[in-house]
Amino acid sequence: MNFKKTIVGLFILLGLTFCSWWLTLDKETRGLLKTVPTNRDLLFWTQAQRDAAFRALDRLPILAKAHDIPAGNTPSPLPNGPELKLSIDIDQYMAGQRSAALIILQDGKVRFEKYGLDFDKQGRWTSFSVAKSFTATLIGAAIQDGYIKSMDDKVSLYIPEMKGSAYDDVSIRQLMTMTSGVQWNEHYNDKNSDVAKFMDHQPEKGVDTFISYMRQLPRKNPAGELWHYSTGETNLVGALLEKATKKPLAQYLSEKVWIPLGMEQKGTWLLNKTGLEISGCCIQAAARDYARFGQFILDGAMINGQSILPEGWLKEATSKRVSITAKELAELGIEKREDLFEKDLGYGYFWWIYSDGSYGAQGIFGQGIFIDPQRKLVIVSNADWDKANDQQSSDARTAFYQAVQKAVDAETNKN
């Protein structure tokens, strides 16, 4: 009888312990535990797995660890403005996008903010390639701080392991405009593509996995001639930054942006298997902090009245350095549309440049920061599209950007 009581007592104790532990978890981690992806190939997860994991990638055991991006103690304000009057059904739009967060800032004020997929402003959503534009900003900061001398410096000057590779004579500028001419496959639906394989590459002893993978790639075209999208090259830029600054990227981002700008929450940045931040991807941050970053760039990357970037550098970064052909877009699964403002699409320094002077950071599955200087407009999108590059969803988002622009114009003309 005493034995049975002991067993029952143990079960009760275990149950209470589990309940106490469960209550300590945030809802994103709870959701992840309910629907845990069982492999590292996130491009091929189910939608339910993505819904759960995109809000908690930094807590997913099958992926590499993450570095924290510490925030300061005093968040900068995001003042509310009057809600922007849009001509479209916003609930229908967000449902079609499978939107987790949508924020519109205009003239520095929140004109619209709404969440979906049971996500909210306390959560952190993964950026995917939106992180590229953060990485670009750190390159500018490193030039300003004297860690990097010039955009025309060769990659191998900072990463000696690239000597003798196809990247030996490629410049930082060519990396950041994705015109290196080095062969790379970014097909998201191909399990044998470089973008699907490079994370699991087994590097040589003592060599970072990104450097090890990228230095084996062959040359396809002369450097500087053609744009070709390559997440691998952004990762190489991250490795270069780490070697130049002698700091983890998360630490440098915290020092230059996260703390002085007054981000509301800490961010995180996923690491590769050799402990380097995945600089072409995978910052986790609150939607309102993505909005703060967009406003920061719109305002000239200013901290206490001084830009953290060299004079003229941001204008270069956010204007068209190269044109993008329909053929190159098609390789990413994107149709070049002549009826949208993407018809004269270009690329800056890890920023997409549109024909009307606006520009944006874009990540697969519907992540984005859209910036329109003319209208002092920032639009942040977090989502889980049906596919990595979903043409219908992409076109709908572009149409939404245009609807917001029209609403701002109508308001301005009325006043």
N, C-alpha and C positions, 0 to 999 in steps of 0.2 A: 504494500500500500504506500509506504514511504517512497519507494522507488518510483511508482507512478506519479506521485505528487511532485517528486524532483523533476521528472521528465516534463510534466505539464508546466512547472515553474520555469524550466529552461526555455520551453517554447514561448511562453508569455514574455520572458525577458528578451529573447531574440526578436520577437514581434515588436516589442516596445523600442528596442534598439534600432530596428529597421525603420520604424515610423519616425523616430527622432532624426535619423540620418536623412530620410526622404524629405522631411520638412526643411532641412538645411539647404537643399538643392534649389536653384532657381528653376523656373518652369521650362527654360530652354534645355537644361541638362536632363530634366525629367522626361521631356519629349524625346530626347536623343536615346535615353535608355529604353524607351518603349519601342523604338524603331531604329536599331543600330545597324548601320551599313557594315557588311562583313568583309569588304575588300577595300583597297586603296584607290580603285579606279572610279573616282567620283563622276567622271564623264559618262559612266554606264550604270550609275545607281538608278533605282526606281524613283518616281516622283515623291512617294511617301518618305523614302530615305533622304532625299534632298531637302524636303520640307523640314525634316527634323534636324538634319546635319548642318545646313547652311547657317543656322543661328548658333551653332555650337561646335564648329570645326576645331577650335582650339582646345576642346575637351574630348575629342574623339580618339580613343586609345590606338586605333590602327594607323593613324597619321602621326607624323613626327611631332615633336614638342613645339611650343611657341614661346617667344619672348614677349614679355609685357611691354607696352608703350605707356609709361606712367603719365598720368595727368597731374595738374597742379591742384591746389586747394580752392581756387576761385574760378568757377566757370564763367566764361564771357556771356553776356546776355544775348538772347535771341528775341528781341521785342516782337510782340504781335502787332500786325497791321490788320486792316479790314479784310475780310475774306474776299479773295478774287472771284469775280463772277464769270464763270466759264459757261460756254454754250453747249458743252457735252455732258453726258450722263457719267459723272465721275465714278459712281459705284460700278457701273457696267464696265467702264474702262479698267478699273483696278481688278475686277474679277477676271477680265480677259487677259490681263497681264500676269495674273496670279501674284499680285503685288503684296509685298510684306510691309513696305513703307513708301510714302510719297510726300515729299516736302517741297513747297515752292517758297523761295525767298525773293522778294522784290524790293529794291532799294534798302536792303539790309533788314527787312522785316518779314516775319512769317505770314504769308498770305494764304497758305493752305498747308495742313498737316493731317495725315490720316494713315492708319495702319491696317494690315490684313494678315491672314494666315496665322491668327492668334499671336502675332508679334506686336511689340509695343516699343515705346521710346527708351525703356530701360535695357532692352536687349542689344546684342551686337550681331550684325549680319556680315557675312564675308563679302569682300569686295571683288574677288577675282581680279581681272585686269585693270580695274579702277586703280589698283595699287601701283600700276606703272607710272601714273601721273604724280603720285607721291614720290616715287623713286626719282623721277625727272627733277622734281623740286629739290631733292637732296643733292643731286649733281650740281645744280646752280648754287646751292648753299655752300657746297664744298669748294667750288671755284672762288666764291666770295671770301671764304675763310682761309684760302690759300692752300688747301689740301691738294687741289688739282690746279695745274697751271693753265691749261687751255682745252677747249673742246676739240681741238685738232691734234692733241696728244694721241699717240698710238696706244692701243689697248695693252700691248705687251710691255709698255713702259711701267705699268702698274701691276700687271699680272704676268710675271716672267714665264710662267708655265705655258703661256700662249705662243711663245717664240717657236717658229718653225711650223705653226699651224696656219690654217686659212685666215685666221684673225690677226696674224703677226703684224700686218701693215694696215689694219683697219683702225680708223680713228673713233674717238668717243662720239663725235658728231654723227658719224655714219652708223654707229650702233643705235643712237637715239632717234635717228630718222628711219631706222630699219632698212638701210641701203648697203649693208655689208657685202652683199653678193654671195654670202655663204648659204649653202643648201640647208633647208629646214622644212619639215612637214608639219603644218599646224591643223591638219584635218581632225576635227573633234569626234567624228564618228568612226575613225580608223584606229583600231587598237594597236596597229603597228606604226602609227605616226610618231614623230619625235615628241610632240607635246603629250602623248599618252605614255611614252616609255621613259623619258629622261629622269623622272622622279625616282624610278627604281633602278637606275644605273648603278653598277658596282664600280666605284672609282678605284684607281690605283692607291696604294697605301700612301697616306700623307697628302693626298690631293683632294680638294673639294669636289664633290660629285658634279656640280655644274661645270666647273672648269674641265674636269675629266671628260665629260660628255661632249662639251662644245668644241674642244680642241681636236676631236677626231672627225669633225664634219668636213666634207670637201667643198671646194669653191664651185659655184654654179655660174656666176656672172662677175664681171669686174666690179670692184668696190665703188660705190657712189653712183651707180647708173640706175638701178631699179629698186623700187620699194617692194619689200616682201615681209609680211607680218611674221614675227618670230618672238614668242614668249621667252625662248632660250636666251635671246640677246639681252632682254631686260634683266634676266637672272645674272648674266655675265656683267652687266652694268652694276648690279648689286655687289657682286664679288669685288669689282674694281673699287667701289665706294668703301667697302669694308677694309680693303688693303690701304687705300689712300688715307682714310680718317683714323684707322686703327681702332674703330669703335663698331659694335654691332649696329645694324641699321635702325633697330627699334630704339636704341639709346639715342642715336643721332636725331631721329625723327622726334623723339620726346623733347630733346634739348632745343631743337630749332623751331618746332611747330606746336607739339601737343601741350607743353606746359605754358610757353609764353602766349600762345593764342587763346588759352583758356578752354581747352576741350572739357566737356562735361564728365566724360568717363575715360577710364584707361582703355587703350586699344590693345590688341595682340597681333603678332606677326608670326605666321607659321614658319618653321625651319625645315630645311632639307635634312637628309640623313647624316650629313657631316656638320650640322649645327649652324648653317648660314641661313639668314632670312630668304624666303622665296620672293625675290624682289619684283618678279613679274606678276605676282598674285598675292592673295591671301592675307591681307590686313582684315582684322575683324574690328568693327567700330559701330557705335550708335549712329543711327540715321541723322540725328541732329548734329553730330560731330562731322559727318561727311558734308553736311550743309555748311558748317563753319569753315571747313577747308575750302569749299567752293567759293564762299564769300571772301576768304583770305586771298585766294588767287585773283578774284575779280577786283579786289581792292589794291592789287599790286604787291602782294606778299609782304605787307608792312607789319612790323612789330615795333610799337612805341615810336611810330613816325619814321622808321627806317626800314627799307626793304632788306630782307635776308638774302637777296639775289643781286648779282652784278647789274649795273645799269644797262638797260636794253635787253637783258637776257630773257626776261619773261615775255616780252613782245615777240622775240624770236621763237620761243618755245610754243607760243599759242597762235602762231600764224603759219601759213602753209610753206613748209620747206620742200615737200615733194608732193606730186600728184599721185592719186591712186587709180589704177585702171580697173575696168570692169572684170578683166581676167583675174587679177589678183583678189578682188572681192569674191569672185565666184569660187576660188579655191578655199575661202573661209565659209562658204555656204551662204553668201550674201549677194543679193541681186542689186546691181546699181540702178537706182530709180531716177529717171530724168524729171519726174513730176514733183520731187521733194527737194528740200534744200541740200540734200546730200549729192546732188547731180555733179557738182564740181568738188568732190570730196578730196581732201588733202590730209597730210600728216605733219605735225610739228615735232617737238621733242616729247614723244610718248603722249601726245594729245591728238585727238581727231579734230580736223579743221573743216568747218562747213562753209558753204558758198556765201552765206549772208554775214560772215564775220564772227559768228558764234563758234564755240568749240566745246569739246567734251571728253570726259574719261568714260570708257565703256568696258564692261566686264560681261563674260558669258552668263547666260540664263537671266539676263535682264537687269544687271547692275549699271548704274550710271550717275554721273554728275554732269549736267548740262549748264553751260555758262554763256549768257548773252550780254556782252558789255553794253550794247546800244540801249538795252532796256533795263540794265542793272538787275539781271535776272539769274537766279540759280535754281535748278530743279534737280532734286535727288530722288533716285529710284532704286529700291531694293525689290527683287522679285525672284520667282522660280519658274521661268518659262518651261514649256514642254520640252524644248531642245536647247542645246547650248547656244546656237545661233538660229533663232526662229524667225523666219522672214516676215510672217504675218504679224507677230508680236513687235518686231522691230519697226515695221511700217506704222503700226498703230501708235507706238511710242513717239515716232517722229511727227505724226499727225497731231499727237497730244502737245508736243513742244510748240508746234505752230499755232494750235488753238490757244495756248497760254500767251504766246506772243501777241496774237490778235486781241485777246482780252486786255492785255496791258496797253496796247495801242488805242483801243476803244476808250479805255479809261482816261488815257492821256488827252485824247482829242476832245473828250467830253469836258475835261477840266480846262 
